[in-house]
């Protein structure tokens, strides 16, 4: 990542937490193409239509109901209810074998007073509903201030739901150690590079450092006894994962690639056509701002796309 790109990324990530800029953006005449590039819709119906289309291409899905700014217990309960509704629909429509859900603990109330117990209770209900539907839950990573609590809640969930998945972020200095702890039998772990604006004290800053950490973490997970879920769009990382999987005798199906909805769709289909398990992160809902800005920050070309759509070209 060159200096200009790094500055742009930090600036965009700073915007993701700005209530003033968010309010301004929501008033702008954004075209449908801007949001639909990364978020297939605001409703469950639109989300499930995207899941069906992905399944037709041999791709699995992990559904995320967007929302990170939960400010009341009532809002946290509404997020829980949204997930319960999604899981019921997956079961009713025979999609549970191709789609799971991803949850953010802050959306379930983690940041509220008494939030740990509240988020854990909601997450347990979602995991129970997923088990009844015949699918799984992955607990998303968020910024570094939530990592210890998130991994602690994951450990509690896995007592009753051992297939509950967790997420680690390669740019954090701590993640090599976390991978070693999480790579045991039955553990489902998503490894991503990381998309929050983290300080140098806790996170690698350069593209080279993050990539090196990603490969080192992937090596630990693929050498372990769990089920690694390697989330990346980087061609170098995709190739490295393939090489590491071969070195450790991993057959397709004993791990999976993960990518985001709307990014490198041709590569998603290429990997699936080659026999790889590929899962696509499918977000939906009205609270798209933070998610959308992080997608812009990940790749400068996304900013150009956003600007072209904004001015109607």
N, C-alpha and C positions, 0 to 999 in steps of 0.2 A: 504494500500500500504506500503510494507516494505521499509527500507532505500535504499536497492540496486535497487529496482524497481523505487523508486522516483528519484534517481540519473540518472538511465537509461532514464527515461521519460524526465527529464530536458535536458539531453544531446542530445537526439534525436530531441526534439523540437527546440533546438538551431540550429541543423543541417538544419532544414526545411527552415531557412532563409539564409543559406550559399550558395552564388553563386559559390564559389570555389568547395565545396563538390558536389553541384548539377551538375556542369560541369563534375566532375570526374565520378559521378554515371552514367551519360548519356553515358559515353564511355565504361562502364563495360558491359560484355556480359550477361545482365540480361535475364533470361529465360522468356518465355511468361507466365509461371505460376505465376511469381512474380507480374506482373502488373495485369493480368486477375483475380487474387484472389480478388482484390478490385476495379478494373476499367475494365468494360467489353469490352472496346475497345476505339479506337481513333476517329472513325467515327460515324456519325449519324446512319448509317445502323446497326453498331454493338450495339449501344445504344438501338435502337428500338427493335432489336432482343431480348435483355435482358428484355426490358419492356414487350414484348409479352410473354416471358417465365414466368415472374413473374405473369402476369395476368392469365395465365393458372393455376397457383397455388393459385389463389384467392388473390393475393397481388397487391397493388397499387404502384405507383412510383412517386418520385420527381427527376427530371432530372437536373443535374448540369453540365454545360459546364465548364471544368476546366480552371482556369486562375486567378491569383491574382497579377501578376507582370506587370500590364498594365503601359506602359511608354509613350504613345502618344495618342492623340485624335483618330488617325486612328485605333489604336489597340482597343480602347474602342468601336469604331463604329463596328469593326469586331466582337467583342463579342456580341454586340447587334444583329447584323445580324445573327449570329449563332443561337441565341435564337429564332429570328423570323422564321428562317428556321425550327427549331425543332417544334415550335408550328404549323406551316403550315402542317408539316408531321403528327403531332398528329391528327389534324383535318381531313386530307385527309384519314388517315388510321383507323379512328374510335377509336382512343386510348385516346381521350381527357377526356373520363369519367373515365379512370383508371390512368392517368398520368398528373402531373403538372410540373412546372419548379421551381428551386431554383436559385436565382441570388445573386452574391456577388457584392456589390457596388464598391469595389476597382477594380474589373475586368471591370466595366463600367466607370472607370475614376475618382473615388472619390479622389484618391491621387494626381491628376494632378492640376496645377493652374486652379482655377475656377472649380474644380472638383465636388463640390457639385451640382451645376446647371447642369453640364454635365451628372453626374450619374443619377440625378433625371429625366432629359429629356429622357435618354435611358430607364430607368426603367418604365417611363410612356408609352413609345412605346411598351415595352414588356407586360405590364399589359393590354394594349388595344388589342394587338394581342391575348393574352391568353383569354380575354373575348370573342373575336370574334370566337376563336376556341372552346369555351365552357369549359375552364378549369381555373386554378388559378396560382398565383405566390406567392412564399414565399421568403422574403428577408432575406438572411443568416446573422448571426452574425459573426463578425471577432474579431480581438484583441480589448482590452478594449479602446484603443485610438479612435476607430471608433464608439463606442456604442451610444453616444449622437446623433451624426450626422445620424447614421443609423435609430435610432428610430424616429428622426425628419422627415427624408425622408419617412419612413413608414407611419407616420401620414398624410403627404401630399398625398401620393398615395391613402390612404384609403378614401379620400374625394370623389374621382371619382370611386374607385375600393374597396369598403368596404370589399371584401373577400380577399384582399391582406394579406398574413400572415407574421408574424414576428418571430424572434428567440431570446430566452434569454438563458443565460448560468449560470447554478446553482453555479459554482465556484466563480462567482463575488459577492462581498459583497452587491452590490446594487440590486441584482436581485429580492429579495423578494419585494422590493418597486416597481420595474418595473412590476412584475407579478400583483400586486394589481392595477396598472394603466391600464394594458392591458387585464384584465379579464372581460371586459364588453361585452354587447350583440353584437354578430356577429364577435367578434374578434377571429382570428385564430392565435394561439401561439404555436410554437414548443419550448419545454423545453429540453435542453441537458445539460450534465455535463460541457462541455467546453474542447477545445483541443488545446489551445494556451499556450505559455510559459509566464505566467503572474506573476508579482511581488506580494509579500506577502501583500503589502499595498492595493491591490485592489482585491485579490483573495484568497480563501481558498487553502491550500496546501495539506492537508492530505486527504486520501480517505474517512476517517470517516466524516470529516467536509463537504466535497463535497456531500457525500451521504445524510447527515442530511439536508443540504440546498436543495438538490433535492427534498426530500420528502416534506419539508415545502413549496417549490414553487409549487409542484404538487397539494398539498392540496388547495392552494389559487386558482389555475386555475380550478380545478375540482369543487370547491365550487362556482365558478363564472358563468357568463352567456355566456361565449364564447365557442369556440371549441378547447379544449386542444389537442396538438399533443405531446405525451410523447416519447421522443427519448432516448432509453436506451437499452443496451444489458445485463445489470446487473440483474441476477435472483432475487436479493433482491428488486431492484427497480421495476421490473415488477410485483412482488407479491404485493408490497406496492401500486402501481398504481391501481391494481385490487381491493384491499381493500378500498382505498379511493374513487374509483368510486362507489362502492356499498354503502358506507356510505353516499354519496351525491346523491344517486338515479340516477346515470348516467347509461343509457342503452348503450350497444354496438352500435356504430354508432354516439353517441353524443360526442365521443372523439376517438382518435386513438393512436396506438403504432407506433413508427417509428424506423427503424434500418438501418444500412449501408449495401450496397451490399457486399456480400461475408462473412458476419460475422453472425454466429449463424443462418444459413439458416433453420435448423431443427426447431428451436424455432419460426422463422417467420411463417413457415407453420403450426406449432402446434397452435399458437394463431389464425391464420386465420381460421383453421379448427374448432376451438371452437367458431366461430362467431364474433371474434374481427376484427375491421378494422386495417389493418397493411400496412404501406407505407414504401417502401424501397428507400433509397437515392442512386440514380444511376448516378455516374459521368462518363463523357467521355471526350476525347480530348488528346492532346499531352503534355499539361503542367501539368503532374501528380505529380511532385516531392513533393511539399509542402503537398498535400493531402495524398500521400503515406506515408510520414514520420510521419504524425500525426496518421495514422492508426497503424503504428509500435509502436508509443509511448503509445498508449492506452492500450496495452496488451503485456506483455513480450513474450507470446507464439507466437505472430506475428513476433517477431524478429527471433525466431528459424526457423519459416517457411521461412522467407526471406533468411536466411543463407543457409538453405538446398537447396533452389531453386538456389541460387547464385552459389553453387558449383556443381550443377547438380545432386543432390541425389534425 
